[in-house]
Amino acid sequence: MKTVKILYGCGVDSYYATKLPMHDPYLFMQAPNGEKHIFLSELEIGRGRKEAKVEHVHACTDLAAEMGKNGTVAEQITFMVAKWVGNFDVVKLVIPNNFPLRIYQQLSAVFKNIEVCSGTLFPERAIKTPEEIEMVRQAQANNEKGFFRAVEILQAATIEKDLTLKWNGSPLTSEILRGEVNAVNAQFGALGFNDGPIMAGGAQGADPHNVGSGILRANEFIIMDSFPLASNFYNGDLTRTFLKGEASDWHLEVYDAVLAAQLHALNITKAGVTGKYVHEEVMKTLENRGFPKGVDANGDNFGMFHGTGHSLGLEVHDDGPGVSPRNDKPLLENMVVTIEPGLYYPGKGGVRIEDIVAVTKDGIDNLTTIPKELLVDKW
């Protein structure tokens, strides 16, 4: 039975398949011989013919005229697929698990063999080409520029008597720092910020995905996690933990434990090891430093209670195995993953340190270059 891959949308799989950035959904088909077809409206047909990396670009208007009626979107898509696929009985359609339901229902009335993928239509996305790795490297390099802006502001901020931070004559808030960082990211071509960056000061940092709000304070951890979408359509992802003022012994011990765990993970990550192994080694390092995970009397988690990392590429959490207790399959050369251990303590705060790395035969290519200093005055 011949297999035909079908997409209807304008997401990351569509871009991966065609290298054509679009805002409106369109039909993509990959024939059994590997040839790619896309079907575009009058609005996009000219650009598609110039830019799309496919063998065939079809005009929807021509097919609509041939169809003899406008019909619903589902009817139009089914007509286009049926016309170009041909013999229904010897063809299996393969669609992603986010395929539009109404179109699936319409196709099911014509095609008896439809397979729904459990994930992406292109599992090969997990292995990056050398060109893709360079795209991620550039995305991360631009992301780092925003971090230097954050450090510059924190260095310039003054500490008030109540330990709040003041910058440019006003209280320094998570919102102000977020806006300044995103302004730099936009200056270097970021297409979006994925609702970030996280700017979580003090107790807010005990919740790993708390985006942060309100006035920032001295002598407290400030977690900054930025993951913008670059102009090349690949994502950066970078976390550092800052402290303005004086660090207590507890601050230093927590930070040093996370840093030691991250450096150990970077040292042992390579093709052939599993994400589960790397994660377990991170947990051992933290426990040996006196920081096990657990649940406190209020039912809140403390310690490290997330995976060590995730795949990254066209999406921040890209398709592919992560560095977590669930991934017992070997990491492969040219996979791109994050390494980001953390420790979190309700009511006090947290630390997370994150780099993006490309997996190599003998180790990693670290795509992140920014320093890992806790105290902003040491940058």
Buried (B, 14 or more C-beta within 10 A) or exposed (E): EEEBBBBBBBBBBBBBBBEBEBEEBBBBBBBBEEEBBBBBEEEBBEBBEEBBEBEEBBBBEEBBEEBEEEBEBBBBBBBBBBEBBEEEEEBBBBBBEBBBEEBBEBBEEBBEBBEEBEBBBBEEBBBBEEEBBBBBBBBBBBBBBBBBBBBBBBEEBEBBEEBBBBBEEEBBBBBBBBEBBBEBBBEBBBBBBBEBBBBBBBBBBBBBEBBBEBBBBBBBBBBBBBBBBBBBBBBBBBBBBBBBBEBEEEBEBBBEBBBBBBBBBBEBBBBEBBBBBBBEBBBEBBBEBEBEBEEEEEEBBBBBBBBBBBBBBBBBBBBBBBBBBEBEEBBBBBBBBBBBBBBBBBEBBBBBBBBBBBBBEEBBEBBBEBEBBBBBEEB
